[in-house]
Amino acid sequence: MTTAALAPRAGRKCHNALNTLHALQYFAPELGKETGDLGITHPKAVNFAVRAAALGAVGPGTVAATFYNYKYEAVARHVPAVWETASPAQVLAARTRAVDAMLRRLLGEETIASAEMAEAARLALRATEVCSRHARPLYAAHADLPVPEQPHLAYFHGATLLREHRGDGHLVALVAAELDGLEALVTHTATGRGFTPRWQLVTRGWNQEEWDAACARLRERGLLDDSGELTGRGVALRDDIERETDRLDRAPYEHLGADDVARLTELASGFVHTALAAGAFPADLIGKG
C-alpha cells in the first residue's frame, strides 16, 4: 500500500466524478426499457429495485434505512411488491444490459474499447481492495456481486462500489449531525450542489408541506435563515459532515495513492464531460431553485 499523502479533498473530488457516472443510469431511457420489459414501469419502483436489488428481496424498512432520504411511505408503495414482478437477480441483469447500452450511447464505441477505459476500471477496482463491509450495507451487498469482464462494465461496477462505500459512511455522518433524511435533503439543496427542491420532492416522495416543516425545524436550530439559505452555523455543519465523510472514506484513496487518484479523477472526469455533452442529465436537475 502506498503512503503518499493525498491533496485535501482529492478523494472527494475523485468520488464526485465516479458518482456522477454511477448516477447516469437513473436518467437513462435504457434503464426504463429494460425494467419495463420485466414489468417494472413506475419510476420510483425502478429506482428502488435497481439500487436495492443487490440486497436481495428486502422490505421497505431496509430500503428506507439504507437510502436514508426517501419517505418510508413512498418506498412501501413499491417495496416489497416489486419483487413479485421481478426477482433481484432479474433486476440486476436488466441493469447490466441498460448500463451497457447507456455507456455505449453516451461515451461512444471508441471510448468503450479504449485503453483509458480499461485503465480506469483497473484503478477503480484497485481502490476498492481496502473498502470495509462493516456497517456499510449497500457497499457490502454490491461487493458480493461478480466483477464484469468487459472493462466499461467493470469500471461502472468499481464506480458503484466506491459510490456506495462513501454513501454508507455519509449516513453515519448525517446521523451524528442529527439530520433526518428530509433535513439532509433540505440542507444539501441549500448548498446549491444538490437536486433542486422540485426534483427532490418528485424523486424522494416528500410533499411541500413536509419540506416546509423540515425548513422550520432547521430554522429553529439556527441552520437556515428566513430566506431558506444556510446560516453560518448551517454552512459549518455541512462542511463538518463532508469532512467526516471524507475521513470515513479515506482508505480506498490512500490505498490508490496520490498519483493514481489524480489519474482516476482525470479519466472519470473525461467520461463525465463526454456524457454531459451528450445530454445525460436534465438541464434543471441541480441548484437551489
Salt bridges, closest charged atoms under 4 A:
GLU30 OE2 - ARG105 NE 2.44
GLU34 OE1 - ARG97 NE 2.83
ASP37 OD2 - LYS33 NZ 3.19
ASP100 OD1 - ARG104 NE 2.78
ASP100 OD1 - HIS152 NE2 2.63
GLU109 OE1 - ARG104 NH1 2.69
GLU119 OE1 - ARG263 NH2 2.92
GLU129 OE1 - HIS255 NE2 2.82
ASP144 OD1 - ARG133 NH2 3.33
GLU164 OE1 - ARG51 NH2 3.00
GLU164 OE1 - ARG163 NH1 3.26
ASP180 OD2 - ARG217 NH2 3.16
GLU183 OE2 - ARG217 NE 2.61
GLU210 OE2 - LYS71 NZ 2.67
GLU229 OE1 - LYS288 NZ 2.73
ASP240 OD1 - ARG243 NH2 2.38
GLU242 OE1 - ARG166 NH2 3.49
GLU242 OE2 - ARG238 NH2 3.45
GLU244 OE2 - ARG247 NH2 2.69
ASP246 OD2 - ARG12 NH2 2.64
ASP246 OD1 - ARG166 NH2 2.68
ASP249 OD1 - HIS165 ND1 2.82
ASP249 OD2 - ARG166 NH1 3.56
GLU254 OE2 - ARG250 NE 3.89
ASP260 OD2 - ARG126 NH2 2.55
GLU266 OE1 - ARG263 NH1 2.93
ASP284 OD2 - ARG198 NH2 2.61
